[in-house]
């Protein structure tokens, strides 16, 4: 006999919903195994950079967070991110290969960093990783001038660069980050308010173009600040500059000889349009290898709905980077179904072996840090449709493609790749919370709730 407090109808409905799932994985289990027990295959042929989180708890207090890592070869990197309900939940960070082009990322007192009208107090406060290794940049007493430090690097001319550093305000609560053509007035610049946690003025000087700034709260008063842009159109000798500021868009002022702010973990990602996770360096550059996660699952090719949930990390703006891919273990074998970046949007692509169809360009562009819930539909007539919800808002519906055919099955063995086209280096960057696949055409609400 069922106890009066139970609701059997709801229980049966949940079982019915589960029966329609073809595949389900969620990061909250801190595992790469699917809900049905299918083991995932994770790969990264190097140490992994630091990510935000600790343990396997869920929190709604950023003060409990810290950076953890580095992670050993082939060890997945789980981090904590805010979901649509404002709660910190586990996610899996997956990224393409990146190099930190700075040789001394944390040793800011090292000669690799040139100090101008400033000095460094080493190991002054606790850093974002919980160790007392963060330095303080202190201005001197020079009047009506700037107070900064810089490090040199070499890059491709006329190419976007990304520079990031962890910053915590002290007496100075504004900071400027620049990417500069060495010895010239050509640069891109972003200011950051370390009290409010917002990006301030953006400047393009000389031949500098495309200046953009991003700021991420990593807890305990620390922010990861990033500037991106193209500082020049011909030179390859560049440097990154960190300047103390007494207000937004103000780096020229009277120094008092004691004021400053705290810094840790600088990173230059050469010839890259956005920043990825931090890779520590001590004396030489460090490269993190690409990461991939896949599952081997036999699929009958049928009308289906694929739901993914992730934090956008910048790859939506880079042509053909992948969100997920279903098909044979060779990415070029048809039929195949995937979501890729058509710069500014995530689009669904389906190839039945003869016809190639792609969802329409109608959805809003996610920005770095957005929570993206993406719903992809393969309809009975072989057409595809994309829909998305940003930061828990209203679902947007895209335009369906033309029709195609549905062969009996994907080519065997069938693989589901979360962020990469199989046997490829076309890799997406993101913090992945869930991936679910259900038979039939399903709503966003259905896919969000089904386990």
BELDA-V135792 format. One record per residue. N is the residue number from 1. RES is the residue in one small letter. PSI is psi in whole degrees, 0 to 359 (none if undefined). Layout:
# BELDA-V135792
n	res	psi
N	RES	PSI
N	RES	PSI
This chain:
# BELDA-V135792
n	res	psi
1	x	135
2	x	133
3	x	145
4	x	335
5	x	350
6	x	156
7	x	87
8	x	326
9	x	316
10	x	321
11	x	315
12	x	324
13	x	319
14	x	318
15	x	318
16	x	318
17	x	315
18	x	323
19	x	341
20	x	353
21	x	130
22	x	334
23	x	146
24	x	131
25	x	143
26	x	142
27	x	341
28	x	342
29	x	359
30	x	43
31	x	156
32	x	10
33	x	140
34	x	167
35	x	327
36	x	0
37	x	12
38	x	122
39	x	133
40	x	159
41	x	115
42	x	142
43	x	136
44	x	117
45	x	40
46	x	173
47	x	153
48	x	151
49	x	178
50	x	145
51	x	167
52	x	123
53	x	180
54	x	131
55	x	202
56	x	30
57	x	168
58	x	137
59	x	158
60	x	24
61	x	110
62	x	342
63	x	343
64	x	354
65	x	153
66	x	164
67	x	138
68	x	147
69	x	189
70	x	163
71	x	138
72	x	164
73	x	138
74	x	21
75	x	116
76	x	149
77	x	100
78	x	136
79	x	169
80	x	133
81	x	162
82	x	129
83	x	187
84	x	342
85	x	6
86	x	22
87	x	139
88	x	123
89	x	156
90	x	146
91	x	165
92	x	120
93	x	123
94	x	134
95	x	161
96	x	177
97	x	138
98	x	152
99	x	134
100	x	112
101	x	359
102	x	135
103	x	338
104	x	87
105	x	327
106	x	337
107	x	76
108	x	347
109	x	354
110	x	154
111	x	346
112	x	335
113	x	122
114	x	125
115	x	132
116	x	114
117	x	40
118	x	168
119	x	169
120	x	132
121	x	110
122	x	149
123	x	53
124	x	324
125	x	174
126	x	130
127	x	172
128	x	343
129	x	7
130	x	358
131	x	150
132	x	74
133	x	4
134	x	137
135	x	164
136	x	127
137	x	120
138	x	131
139	x	154
140	x	192
141	x	15
142	x	136
143	x	151
144	x	49
145	x	175
146	x	163
147	x	108
148	x	179
149	x	155
150	x	159
151	x	141
152	x	153
153	x	166
154	x	136
155	x	178
156	x	137
157	x	149
158	x	43
159	x	143
160	x	140
161	x	158
162	x	127
163	x	128
164	x	154
165	x	149
166	x	132
167	x	140
168	x	126
169	x	152
170	x	242
171	x	325
172	x	131
173	x	11
174	x	146
175	x	149
176	x	134
177	x	132
178	x	149
179	x	119
180	x	140
181	x	117
182	x	129
183	x	13
184	x	179
185	x	20
186	x	118
187	x	164
188	x	148
189	x	144
190	x	137
191	x	151
192	x	135
193	x	113
194	x	1
195	x	313
196	x	344
197	x	38
198	x	157
199	x	136
200	x	224
201	x	141
202	x	134
203	x	138
204	x	110
205	x	147
206	x	236
207	x	5
208	x	139
209	x	154
210	x	25
211	x	132
212	x	150
213	x	148
214	x	144
215	x	137
216	x	126
217	x	118
218	x	15
219	x	156
220	x	34
221	x	359
222	x	143
223	x	141
224	x	116
225	x	136
226	x	135
227	x	138
228	x	157
229	x	179
230	x	109
231	x	344
232	x	174
233	x	7
234	x	327
235	x	155
236	x	347
237	x	113
238	x	166
239	x	157
240	x	143
241	x	133
242	x	119
243	x	135
244	x	148
245	x	142
246	x	355
247	x	173
248	x	135
249	x	34
250	x	102
251	x	358
252	x	112
253	x	179
254	x	113
255	x	152
256	x	0
257	x	355
258	x	337
259	x	154
260	x	198
261	x	172
262	x	145
263	x	153
264	x	144
265	x	61
266	x	149
267	x	127
268	x	125
269	x	100
270	x	130
271	x	33
272	x	145
273	x	350
274	x	162
275	x	150
276	x	190
277	x	154
278	x	132
279	x	112
280	x	148
281	x	147
282	x	85
283	x	344
284	x	163
285	x	156
286	x	135
287	x	131
288	x	129
289	x	162
290	x	153
291	x	144
292	x	151
293	x	131
294	x	161
295	x	142
296	x	114
297	x	125
298	x	131
299	x	133
300	x	129
301	x	115
302	x	167
303	x	133
304	x	162
305	x	130
306	x	126
307	x	128
308	x	149
309	x	125
310	x	164
311	x	125
312	x	132
313	x	9
314	x	345
315	x	347
316	x	340
317	x	6
318	x	121
319	x	127
320	x	4
321	x	144
322	x	146
323	x	313
324	x	165
325	x	130
326	x	129
327	x	199
328	x	166
329	x	349
330	x	123
331	x	342
332	x	356
333	x	131
334	x	155
335	x	156
336	x	150
337	x	127
338	x	165
339	x	127
340	x	167
341	x	122
342	x	100
343	x	117
344	x	345
345	x	152
346	x	123
347	x	149
348	x	133
349	x	133
350	x	132
351	x	114
352	x	4
353	x	337
354	x	315
355	x	142
356	x	125
357	x	151
358	x	140
359	x	157
360	x	158
361	x	91
362	x	355
363	x	154
364	x	155
365	x	119
366	x	144
367	x	164
368	x	129
369	x	348
370	x	143
371	x	121
372	x	119
373	x	114
374	x	131
375	x	122
376	x	134
377	x	128
378	x	108
379	x	165
380	x	331
381	x	8
382	x	0
383	x	161
384	x	152
385	x	139
386	x	142
387	x	152
388	x	158
389	x	128
390	x	127
391	x	39
392	x	13
393	x	205
394	x	140
395	x	134
396	x	138
397	x	131
398	x	189
399	x	131
400	x	150
401	x	181
402	x	175
403	x	158
404	x	192
405	x	162
406	x	95
407	x	174
408	x	325
409	x	161
410	x	155
411	x	140
412	x	149
413	x	141
414	x	134
415	x	149
416	x	118
417	x	130
418	x	324
419	x	9
420	x	147
421	x	131
422	x	146
423	x	40
424	x	166
425	x	17
426	x	95
427	x	135
428	x	157
429	x	125
430	x	167
431	x	106
432	x	127
433	x	321
434	x	153
435	x	123
436	x	145
437	x	127
438	x	147
439	x	142
440	x	179
441	x	117
442	x	154
443	x	166
444	x	318
445	x	317
446	x	311
447	x	327
448	x	321
449	x	330
450	x	139
451	x	none
